[in-house]
Amino acid sequence: MYCYKVMIHPNNKQTTKIRRTLNKCIECNSIVYDYIDSFIKNKEKIPSCGDVRKWFTIQKKIYDDIAISKRLGMTKKEMITNHLDILFYDVSNDALKQEIKDTYNAFIRYFNKLSKYPVKKKFDNYKKSFYVDPYKIKFSDKKVRLEKIANNLKYNRQVLNYINLAEKDRIPQNVKYYNPRVVLEGNRFYIVVGVDDEHSPKKKITTTDNIIGVDINIKSVVTSDNDVYKSITANKKYMKALKTEKKLQKKLSRKYIKSKELKKSLRESKNYQKQRKIKNKYTRRINNLKEAHIDYVISSIINKRPKIICVEDLDVKQMQKSDNKYLRKGIHQNPFAKLLNKLIDRCQKVGINIIKADRYYSSSKICSECGYKKIDLKLSDRTYICPNCGLIINRDYNAAINLKKYVTIIN
């Protein structure tokens, strides 16, 4: 499976309809969440997914009738504030059905001890999305058509129903699509869709006999070839954007407090909404810089065309619980799990064998020259000095060499 993520540029009317669909999906999530949660609180067996969908189909008409009765005498602004400007009937039924499935599966995952107890979705979340039926979505070279996101119903003006894509000829046409979704991140809209691997732009590459060990830490990514890729925190643009976002978040918090003091909803507060858009702009920039840095590191390693890559199996969740606040902050700024998952995914697609070392393999404590294990090595010791053979070497480079040797040990 290969996933495409492309930005879309809807016009004003299309943007309004997309935002309304997103809001209705969140409202659907809230209703279904309360319904399933009531069974759990009463210690009763929850109904099946099909029964929940049948229940919601009946409730949908009731909620629409209530909304119509409440809208009488309201201005358009008041309707938007109270989320009464659109009915469930006006949005795609497929998006609502999938939202019910996702909410139901969240509870099932909790019962199977795969995740925590689910929480309700919020209207003010940074990231929101809704499902699109793969048989009703249609791509051209630079446009996409979505169900119920249309401007004109006349046959001779159907071209207005298409939304512009930011990249031309990026997504393949006339193929089977999997789980297409429209995603709102900050103030930008994206279309995310999966296709079969045969339509993937990545091809198998011819590899050399070289083996590479990769050591990942807060400050850098070091390979056994002594290539050092500095952390994202060394990027001046990233640190500047992070500092600016921190200031904007404080400003946003002050406007939030002021709105609450005036007893005004956040949707009515124009100053809050303006500031939120500015802050989201920098949040998106920070995320993009992180993504670009991860892609650069992965591409640099893969371009060496090694036969095998050996990486550490890091327990990131346990590391985040550390008492060291600098370690927790470093892990937050350097997404280890994302880098490892992307590296594994890319290696599988281009035909490079990737091996995860045993989680309890002490790559940093073992001397790469004589194999002596230095048990008292601290995290603050950045240089490895072997008391047995006298080797003086960078701690991370030493770990990367040991990871390279680990491949020969297990083979």
C-alpha positions as CSV (number, residue, x, y, z in Angstrom):
1,M,0.0,0.0,0.0
2,Y,1.3,3.5,-1.0
3,C,-0.2,6.7,0.4
4,Y,-0.5,10.0,-1.3
5,K,-1.0,13.3,0.5
6,V,-1.7,16.3,-1.7
7,M,-2.8,19.8,-0.8
8,I,-6.1,21.0,-2.4
9,H,-7.2,24.6,-3.2
10,P,-11.0,24.7,-2.8
11,N,-12.9,28.0,-3.6
12,N,-15.0,29.8,-1.0
13,K,-18.2,27.8,-1.5
14,Q,-16.3,24.5,-1.5
15,T,-14.4,25.5,1.6
16,T,-17.7,26.2,3.4
17,K,-19.1,22.8,2.5
18,I,-15.9,21.0,3.5
19,R,-15.9,22.8,6.9
20,R,-19.6,22.0,7.4
21,T,-19.0,18.3,6.7
22,L,-16.1,18.3,9.1
23,N,-18.3,19.9,11.8
24,K,-21.1,17.4,11.2
25,C,-18.7,14.5,11.5
26,I,-17.6,15.8,14.9
27,E,-21.2,16.2,16.0
28,C,-21.9,12.6,14.8
29,N,-18.9,11.4,16.9
30,S,-20.3,13.2,20.0
31,I,-23.8,11.7,19.6
32,V,-22.5,8.1,19.0
33,Y,-19.9,8.5,21.8
34,D,-22.6,9.4,24.3
35,Y,-24.8,6.5,23.2
36,I,-22.1,3.8,23.5
37,D,-20.7,5.4,26.7
38,S,-24.2,5.1,28.3
39,F,-24.1,1.3,27.9
40,I,-20.6,1.1,29.5
41,K,-21.6,3.3,32.5
42,N,-24.7,1.1,33.0
43,K,-22.5,-2.0,32.8
44,E,-24.5,-3.3,29.8
45,K,-23.2,-5.0,26.7
46,I,-22.7,-2.5,23.9
47,P,-24.7,-3.1,20.7
48,S,-23.0,-4.1,17.4
49,C,-21.8,-1.6,14.9
50,G,-24.7,-2.3,12.6
51,D,-27.2,-1.6,15.4
52,V,-25.5,1.6,16.2
53,R,-25.7,2.7,12.6
54,K,-29.4,1.9,12.5
55,W,-30.0,3.8,15.7
56,F,-28.2,6.8,14.3
57,T,-30.2,6.8,11.1
58,I,-33.4,7.2,13.2
59,Q,-31.7,9.8,15.4
60,K,-30.5,11.8,12.4
61,K,-34.0,12.8,11.4
62,I,-34.9,13.7,14.9
63,Y,-31.8,15.9,15.3
64,D,-32.5,17.6,11.9
65,D,-36.1,18.3,13.0
66,I,-34.9,19.8,16.3
67,A,-32.3,21.9,14.4
68,I,-35.0,23.3,12.0
69,S,-37.3,24.2,15.0
70,K,-34.4,26.0,16.8
71,R,-33.4,27.9,13.7
72,L,-36.7,29.8,13.6
73,G,-36.1,33.5,14.3
74,M,-32.3,33.1,14.4
75,T,-29.9,35.2,12.3
76,K,-27.3,33.4,10.1
77,K,-24.5,34.3,12.5
78,E,-26.4,32.8,15.4
79,M,-27.1,29.6,13.5
80,I,-23.3,29.3,12.7
81,T,-22.4,29.9,16.3
82,N,-24.7,27.1,17.5
83,H,-23.8,24.7,14.7
84,L,-27.4,24.9,13.3
85,D,-26.5,26.3,9.9
86,I,-26.5,22.8,8.2
87,L,-28.4,19.5,8.7
88,F,-27.1,15.9,8.7
89,Y,-29.1,15.5,5.5
90,D,-26.9,18.1,3.7
91,V,-23.6,16.2,4.1
92,S,-22.4,13.0,2.7
93,N,-23.9,9.9,4.3
94,D,-20.7,7.9,3.6
95,A,-18.7,10.3,5.8
96,L,-21.1,9.9,8.7
97,K,-21.2,6.1,8.4
98,Q,-17.4,5.9,8.5
99,E,-17.4,8.3,11.5
100,I,-19.7,5.9,13.4
101,K,-17.4,3.0,12.5
102,D,-14.3,4.9,13.6
103,T,-16.0,5.8,17.0
104,Y,-17.2,2.2,17.5
105,N,-13.7,0.8,16.7
106,A,-12.1,3.2,19.2
107,F,-14.2,1.5,21.9
108,I,-13.4,-2.0,20.6
109,R,-9.6,-1.1,20.7
110,Y,-10.0,-0.1,24.3
111,F,-11.7,-3.4,25.3
112,N,-8.9,-5.3,23.5
113,K,-6.4,-3.3,25.6
114,L,-4.8,-1.8,22.5
115,S,-5.5,1.9,23.4
116,K,-6.7,4.1,26.2
117,Y,-10.4,5.0,26.7
118,P,-11.5,7.1,23.7
119,V,-12.3,10.8,24.0
120,K,-14.7,13.0,22.2
121,K,-13.6,15.0,19.2
122,K,-13.6,18.8,19.5
123,F,-14.5,21.5,17.0
124,D,-11.3,23.5,17.7
125,N,-8.9,20.6,17.0
126,Y,-5.9,21.5,14.9
127,K,-6.4,18.4,12.7
128,K,-9.8,17.1,11.5
129,S,-10.8,14.8,8.7
130,F,-13.7,13.0,7.0
131,Y,-14.1,9.9,4.8
132,V,-14.9,9.9,1.1
133,D,-16.3,6.9,-0.7
134,P,-13.5,5.5,-3.0
135,Y,-16.1,4.7,-5.7
136,K,-17.4,8.3,-5.7
137,I,-14.1,10.1,-5.8
138,K,-12.7,11.1,-9.2
139,F,-9.3,12.4,-10.1
140,S,-8.1,14.2,-13.2
141,D,-4.5,15.4,-13.9
142,K,-4.9,18.5,-11.7
143,K,-8.4,18.3,-10.1
144,V,-10.4,16.1,-7.8
145,R,-14.2,15.6,-7.5
146,L,-15.8,14.9,-4.1
147,E,-19.3,13.8,-3.2
148,K,-21.6,16.6,-2.0
149,I,-18.9,19.3,-2.4
150,A,-20.3,20.9,-5.5
151,N,-21.2,24.4,-6.7
152,N,-23.5,23.7,-9.6
153,L,-25.9,20.8,-10.3
154,K,-26.3,21.6,-14.0
155,Y,-24.8,19.0,-16.3
156,N,-23.1,21.5,-18.6
157,R,-21.4,23.2,-15.6
158,Q,-20.1,20.2,-13.7
159,V,-16.5,21.4,-14.1
160,L,-17.2,23.7,-11.2
161,N,-17.7,20.7,-9.0
162,Y,-14.0,19.8,-9.2
163,I,-11.4,21.1,-6.6
164,N,-8.0,22.1,-7.7
165,L,-5.0,20.0,-6.7
166,A,-1.7,21.8,-5.7
167,E,0.4,19.2,-7.7
168,K,-0.2,18.1,-11.2
169,D,-0.2,14.4,-12.2
170,R,0.7,13.3,-8.7
171,I,-2.1,10.9,-7.9
172,P,-2.7,8.1,-10.5
173,Q,-6.0,7.9,-12.3
174,N,-8.4,5.1,-13.0
175,V,-7.1,2.8,-10.2
176,K,-8.6,1.4,-7.0
177,Y,-8.4,3.9,-4.1
178,Y,-8.3,2.9,-0.4
179,N,-9.6,5.0,2.5
180,P,-9.6,8.4,0.9
181,R,-10.0,11.3,3.3
182,V,-10.1,15.1,3.3
183,V,-7.9,16.4,6.1
184,L,-7.8,19.9,7.6
185,E,-4.4,20.8,9.2
186,G,-4.4,24.3,10.5
187,N,-5.8,26.4,7.6
188,R,-4.8,24.1,4.8
189,F,-6.8,21.2,3.2
190,Y,-5.3,18.0,2.0
191,I,-6.6,14.9,0.2
192,V,-5.1,11.6,1.5
193,V,-5.6,8.4,-0.5
194,G,-4.0,5.0,-0.6
195,V,-3.3,2.9,-3.8
196,D,-1.7,-0.5,-4.5
197,D,2.1,-0.8,-4.4
198,E,2.2,-1.4,-8.2
199,H,1.2,2.2,-8.7
200,S,3.9,3.4,-6.3
201,P,6.5,5.8,-7.7
202,K,9.2,4.0,-5.7
203,K,11.0,1.2,-7.5
204,K,13.4,-1.5,-6.4
205,I,17.1,-0.4,-6.4
206,T,20.3,-2.4,-6.9
207,T,22.1,-2.6,-3.6
208,T,25.8,-3.0,-2.7
209,D,27.2,-5.5,-0.2
210,N,27.7,-2.7,2.4
211,I,26.1,-3.0,5.8
212,I,25.2,0.2,7.8
213,G,24.5,0.6,11.5
214,V,22.4,3.6,12.5
215,D,22.5,5.0,16.0
216,I,19.7,7.5,16.8
217,N,19.9,10.0,19.7
218,I,18.6,13.4,20.7
219,K,21.5,15.4,19.2
220,S,22.2,13.5,16.0
221,V,21.8,10.4,13.8
222,V,25.2,8.7,13.3
223,T,26.0,5.9,10.9
224,S,28.8,3.3,11.0
225,D,30.4,5.2,8.0
226,N,30.9,8.1,10.4
227,D,28.2,10.2,8.7
228,V,26.6,12.6,11.2
229,Y,23.2,14.1,10.6
230,K,22.5,16.8,13.2
231,S,19.2,17.1,15.0
232,I,16.4,19.3,13.8
233,T,17.1,21.6,16.8
234,A,20.4,22.6,15.0
235,N,18.2,24.2,12.2
236,K,18.0,28.0,12.8
237,K,14.8,28.3,10.9
238,Y,13.2,25.6,13.0
239,M,14.3,27.2,16.3
240,K,13.1,30.7,15.1
241,A,9.7,29.3,14.2
242,L,9.5,27.4,17.5
243,K,10.2,30.6,19.4
244,T,7.6,32.6,17.4
245,E,5.0,29.9,17.9
246,K,5.6,30.0,21.7
247,K,4.9,33.8,21.7
248,L,1.8,33.4,19.6
249,Q,0.5,30.6,21.8
250,K,0.8,33.0,24.8
251,K,-1.1,35.7,22.9
252,L,-3.8,33.2,21.9
253,S,-4.2,32.1,25.6
254,R,-4.7,35.7,26.7
255,K,-7.5,36.1,24.0
256,Y,-9.0,32.8,25.2
257,I,-9.2,34.1,28.8
258,K,-10.6,37.4,27.7
259,S,-13.3,35.7,25.6
260,K,-14.3,33.6,28.7
261,E,-14.4,36.7,30.9
262,L,-16.8,38.4,28.4
263,K,-18.9,35.1,28.3
264,K,-18.4,35.0,24.5
265,S,-18.0,31.8,22.6
266,L,-14.7,31.2,20.7
267,R,-16.5,31.0,17.4
268,E,-18.0,34.5,18.0
269,S,-14.6,36.0,19.1
270,K,-13.0,37.3,15.8
271,N,-9.8,38.3,17.6
272,Y,-9.4,34.7,18.9
273,Q,-10.0,33.2,15.5
274,K,-7.6,35.6,13.7
275,Q,-4.9,34.8,16.3
276,R,-5.6,31.1,16.0
277,K,-5.0,31.2,12.2
278,I,-1.7,33.0,12.7
279,K,-0.5,30.5,15.3
280,N,-1.6,27.5,13.2
281,K,0.5,28.9,10.3
282,Y,3.7,28.5,12.4
283,T,2.6,25.2,13.8
284,R,2.3,23.9,10.2
285,R,5.7,25.4,9.4
286,I,7.3,23.6,12.3
287,N,5.7,20.2,11.3
288,N,6.8,20.7,7.7
289,L,10.4,21.4,8.8
290,K,10.4,18.2,10.9
291,E,9.1,16.2,7.9
292,A,11.7,17.7,5.6
293,H,14.5,16.9,8.0
294,I,13.3,13.3,8.4
295,D,13.1,12.8,4.7
296,Y,16.6,14.3,4.2
297,V,18.1,11.9,6.7
298,I,16.3,8.8,5.3
299,S,17.1,9.7,1.7
300,S,20.8,10.2,2.5
301,I,21.1,6.8,4.1
302,I,19.1,5.0,1.4
303,N,21.1,6.7,-1.4
304,K,24.2,4.7,-0.2
305,R,22.3,1.6,-1.4
306,P,23.3,-0.7,1.4
307,K,22.4,-4.3,1.5
308,I,21.3,-4.3,5.2
309,I,20.5,-1.5,7.6
310,C,20.6,-2.2,11.4
311,V,18.8,0.2,13.7
312,E,18.0,0.3,17.4
313,D,14.6,-0.8,18.8
314,L,13.9,2.2,21.0
315,D,11.3,2.1,23.7
316,V,10.1,5.7,23.1
317,K,7.1,5.5,25.4
318,Q,9.3,4.5,28.3
319,M,11.9,7.2,27.5
320,Q,9.1,9.8,27.6
321,K,8.4,8.9,31.2
322,S,12.0,9.7,32.2
323,D,12.6,12.1,35.1
324,N,15.1,14.0,33.0
325,K,13.1,16.9,31.5
326,Y,15.7,17.6,28.9
327,L,15.4,14.0,27.6
328,R,11.6,14.3,27.4
329,K,11.9,17.6,25.6
330,G,14.4,16.2,23.1
331,I,12.3,13.2,22.3
332,H,9.3,15.5,21.7
333,Q,11.3,17.7,19.3
334,N,12.9,14.7,17.6
335,P,10.2,12.2,16.6
336,F,12.3,8.9,16.9
337,A,9.3,6.6,16.3
338,K,8.3,8.5,13.1
339,L,11.8,8.4,11.7
340,L,12.2,4.7,12.4
341,N,8.8,3.8,10.9
342,K,9.5,5.9,7.8
343,L,12.9,4.3,7.4
344,I,11.5,0.8,7.7
345,D,8.7,1.7,5.2
346,R,11.1,3.2,2.6
347,C,13.5,0.3,2.9
348,Q,10.8,-2.3,2.3
349,K,9.7,-0.4,-0.8
350,V,13.1,-0.1,-2.4
351,G,14.2,-3.6,-1.5
352,I,16.7,-3.0,1.3
353,N,16.8,-5.4,4.2
354,I,16.3,-3.7,7.6
355,I,17.1,-5.3,11.0
356,K,16.0,-4.1,14.4
357,A,18.6,-4.9,17.1
358,D,17.4,-6.5,20.3
359,R,15.9,-3.8,22.6
360,Y,18.3,-4.8,25.4
361,Y,21.4,-5.0,23.2
362,S,24.0,-2.6,24.8
363,S,25.4,-1.0,21.7
364,S,26.7,2.1,23.5
365,K,28.4,0.2,26.4
366,I,30.3,-2.4,24.3
367,C,33.7,-1.5,22.9
368,S,33.7,-1.8,19.1
369,E,37.4,-2.8,19.1
370,C,37.8,-5.5,21.7
371,G,34.2,-6.2,22.9
372,Y,34.6,-5.1,26.5
373,K,31.4,-4.0,28.2
374,K,31.6,-0.8,30.2
375,I,28.7,-1.2,32.7
376,D,29.2,2.2,34.4
377,L,28.8,4.3,31.3
378,K,26.6,7.3,31.9
379,L,24.3,9.2,29.5
380,S,26.5,12.3,30.0
381,D,29.6,10.5,28.8
382,R,29.8,11.5,25.1
383,T,33.2,9.9,24.6
384,Y,33.8,6.2,25.0
385,I,37.1,5.3,26.7
386,C,37.7,1.6,26.8
387,P,39.6,0.6,30.0
388,N,40.6,-2.7,28.4
389,C,42.2,-1.7,25.1
390,G,42.4,2.1,25.6
391,L,40.2,2.9,22.6
392,I,39.0,6.5,22.6
393,I,36.0,7.1,20.3
394,N,32.8,9.0,20.0
395,R,30.0,7.3,21.9
396,D,27.4,7.4,19.1
397,Y,29.9,6.3,16.4
398,N,30.9,3.4,18.6
399,A,27.3,2.4,19.0
400,A,26.7,2.6,15.2
401,I,29.7,0.2,14.6
402,N,28.4,-2.2,17.2
403,L,25.0,-2.2,15.4
404,K,26.8,-3.0,12.1
405,K,28.6,-5.9,13.8
406,Y,25.3,-7.1,15.3
407,V,24.2,-8.2,11.8
408,T,27.1,-10.6,11.5
409,I,26.5,-11.9,15.1
410,I,22.9,-12.9,14.4
411,N,23.8,-14.4,11.0
